[in-house]
Amino acid sequence: MSHYNSPLTTVIFVFLKHLNSVSETCQLVSDTGVVKAGKSTTDLFILGILAGAYVAFAAAGSTMAAFHLLANHETFGLGRCIAGIIFPCGLILVMLAGSELFTGNTMMLLPLTQRRISLFAMLRNWFIVYAGNFVGAVFVAFLVCQSGQLNSGDHLLGGMTVKIAAMKCNLTFIQAFLLGILCNWLVCLAIWMAMSAKDITGKILAIFFPIWLFVTSGYEHSIANMYYIPAGLFAAQSSSWLESAQTITHPEVLASLTWTTFFTANLLPVTLGNIVGGGVLVALVYGYVCRKTK
């Protein structure tokens, strides 16, 4: 039997029929950006809160799944891998349930360069959604800490929550910026491919693998960090969780965990990197290629 008639070829052919072309996806991303630019302030803020919460759920779940592995340097990579398997649930919720995520909205640079939306409309969207994401993520972080769930593993989950936050605040500005680029390059590729898929199964698969890759690699996502670092700051107020963190973290690393370093040493550079990674390296690059092929 010819390989052209093989079952594998048939499956691939059927799968490709359920995908938009690159140019069709580019148009869809641009159209979506135009719609986002026109949403009301209230809708953007509420949907931003939901997206922040969804990402926070994923961050909390991935930490719970992997904290024992992450605490041991010999199993640290495996822990990252396990955390990466759980974390895509956050973006799946964002995409399929419907909400507004700042890191995905960096692709609004595409309709901006096409002169379909104004700079003010894009920045307005970014500011409102970013604020909503912050509220949603920090709210979940607060609830998780207040629930006592961080007592899991004889307080080790609480200690690991503090350690993760401290390590993120211990990055240099350039490190955080570059890790932010790498992260949102993959996140926006996941969103781009999910928008290319025409069915739910395809969208979930498109999201899963790039997000798994970014978490396993240890890149930096600004909205996820709105959970990780506040959760660590809240957890550090507990003597038992802080004591647990001190057994697995160098004191100088823990000393870098403050609200000031959260905003200046992590959130600012990571956010700027996310804009470059998603807005430039995905939206503008594909927008340029599609324009050249017309």
N, C-alpha and C positions, 0 to 999 in steps of 0.2 A: 504494500500500500504506500502511495506517495505520502511524503511528510506533509504535503500541502493539505491533505485530508485527515491528518492526525487529530485526535481529541485535543491535544495541547493547542494546536493551531486554531481549532474551533473556539476554545475557551478564550484565547487571546483576541480573536476577531470579535467575539461577542462583547468582551470587556472594552475594547477600543470603541465600539459602537456607542457605549455609554459614557464617552468622554467628549467634552468640547475640544475644539482645536485651540491652539495657542492664541490665535487672533480672536476667537470667540470668547475665550476666558479673559483676555485683555479687555475686551469691550464690556464684559460682565463686571469686572473689577472696577472699571471706570464708571459704569452706570451705578454700581452700588455706592461708590464714593459720592456721586451726585445726590443720591437719596439720603445718605448720612449727613451731608452738608445742610440739608433742608429740614432735618428733624427738630422738634421743639426742644427747648432747654430742659424741660421737665422729663420728657421721654429719654433724652440722652443721659441725664443724670441717673434716673431709675435703672435704665438698662446697663449703665456703667457700674452701678452698685452690684447688680446681679452678676456681671462678668467678673468683677473683682472677687465676689464670693465664690464663684465656680472655680476660679483658678486657685483660690485659697483652700477649697475643699480638696483639690488635687494635690496641693503642696502638703497639707496635713496628712492625707492618706499615704502619700509616697514616703513621707518621713516615718510614719508608723510602720510601714511595710519593711523598711530597710535600716532602722536605727541600730539594731544589734550588729549588723554587718558594717555599717559606716563607722562604728566605734572602734573597729579593729583595723589597723593599717593593712593587714594581710588579706582582708576581705572587702576593703574599701571599694575597689572597682566593681566587684559583684554587687555591693550595696547600691552603687550608682545605677547599675543596670536594672536592678529590681525596682528602684525608685522610678526609673524611666518608663517601666512598663505601666505603672499606675498613673503617672502624671498626665498622659494624653487625655484622660477622662475630662480634665478641665477644659481643654479647647473643644472637645467633642460637645460638651454641654454648652459652651459659648456659641458654637456654630449651629447646632441643631435645635437647641431650645430658643435661641435668639436673644442676643444681648450685644453690648458695645464694649469692645476691648481696645484700649489705646494702641497696643503693639500692632494689632491688625489694621487699625485705622491709619497707621503711618503710610499705608499704600494709597491714601487719598492724595499723595503727591502726584499720582498719575493723572487724575482729572484736573488737578491744579495746573500742571504743565500743558495740558490740552486746552486750557482756558475755559473749562466747563464749570469750575467753581472759583470763588475768589480766595485769596490768601486769608482774609478775615474769616470766611466761613470755615475753612479748614482748621485754623488755629482755635476758633471758637469750639468746634467739635472736639479737638484734642484736649483743650483745657477742661471742658465739662466732663468728658468721658474719663479723663485721667483722675479728676477729683472723685468721680463716682467709683472708679476702680479702687481708689485708696480707701474710701469709706467701707466698701464691701469687704475688702481683704483684711483690713484692720479689725473690723467687726467680728469676722470669723476667727481671727487670731485671738481676740479677747475672749470669745466664747469657749474656744478650745482650752485656753489656759484656765479659765474659771471652772470648767467642767471637771477638772482633776484628771483628765485623760493623760496628762504628761507624767503621771505617777507610774505609767506602764513600765515594765522591765525594771522594777525596783528603782524608779526615778530616773532610769537611764534615758528614756525618751525626752524627759525635760532637760536633762544635761545635754543631749545631742541637739535639741532645739536651740539652746543657748550657744552651743559651739558653732552650729551652722551660721547663725546670725553674726557671731563674732568674726568668723572667717570671712564672711562677705564684707564686713566693715573694715577688714584688715587689708583689703586690696588697695593697690595704688590707683590713682585716677586713670592712668593709661591702661592698666590691666582691666579695670572695670569697664572702660569704654570699649576696648577691643573685644572683651567677652560679651558685651552687649551687642556688638555688631554681629558676631558669630551666632548668637542666640536668635536674634530676630530675622536673620537671613533664613534660618531653618523654619522658624515659626511662620513667617509669611509665605515661604514655599509650601508649607503644609496647608495654609489657608488658600493659596493660589490653586493647588491641586484639588483641594476639597471643592472649590468653586467650579473646577473643571469637570468633576464627577457629576453625573446626572441622577444617581441613586444614593440612598443612605449608606449602603454597604461600601460603595466606592468612596464616599466622603469620609467614613470612619477609617478606612484603610489609609487613605491619603493623609489623614491627620496623624495617625498612630506612629508611623515609622520616623518621620522627621522630628517629632517631639521626643520620642524615645531616644533618638540620637543626641539631641541637644542636652537633655537632662543627664544622660550617661556621660557626655563629654564635660559637663560641669560649666556650661555657659550661663550667662546672667540675663535674667528676664525681669524687667522693672516691676511688672505687676505681681509676679510671684514673690519678689522681694518685699512687696508691701505686706505679704503674710509672713515670710520667713523671719525678717528682721524685727518687726514689732512683736511677733510671737516670742522671739528670743529675749527681747527687752522686757516683756511681761514676765516671762519665765525666770529671768534673772532676779526678780524681786522675791522669789521663793528661796529660802535658805537651802532646802533639800535639793532643788533642781540646780541651783548655783554650785552647791558642793559636788554634785554629780558631774557638772561640767568641768570643774577644776581637776577632776581625776583623769580627764581625757583631753584637756586643752592647756596649752601654755598660758601662764598668767598674763604675759604681755599681749597675747591675742585677745583674751577676755577684756583687757583694759580698753581695747579699741571699740567696744560695744557701747555706744551712746546714741541718743537721738540725733545729736549733731553730726556724727560720722555717718549715720544712716542716710541723712539727706545729702551731705556734701561729698562723702567718699564713695557712696554706692549709688543712691538713687539718681543723682544728677548725671554722673558719667554713664551709667547704664542706660538711662533714658535717651541720652544723646546717641549712644551706640545703637540702641534699638531703632532709632529713626533712620540712621544710615543703613543698617542691615536690612530693614524691611522696606523702607521708602525708596532708597536709592538702588540697592543691589537686587531687589526683586521687582518692585513696581516700575521704576524708571528704566531699568535695563530691558525688561520685557516690553515695556511701552515703546522704547526705541527700536527694538527688533521688529515689533509688529508694524510700526510706522514705515520702516525701511522695506518691508516685504509687501506692502500694499501696491 
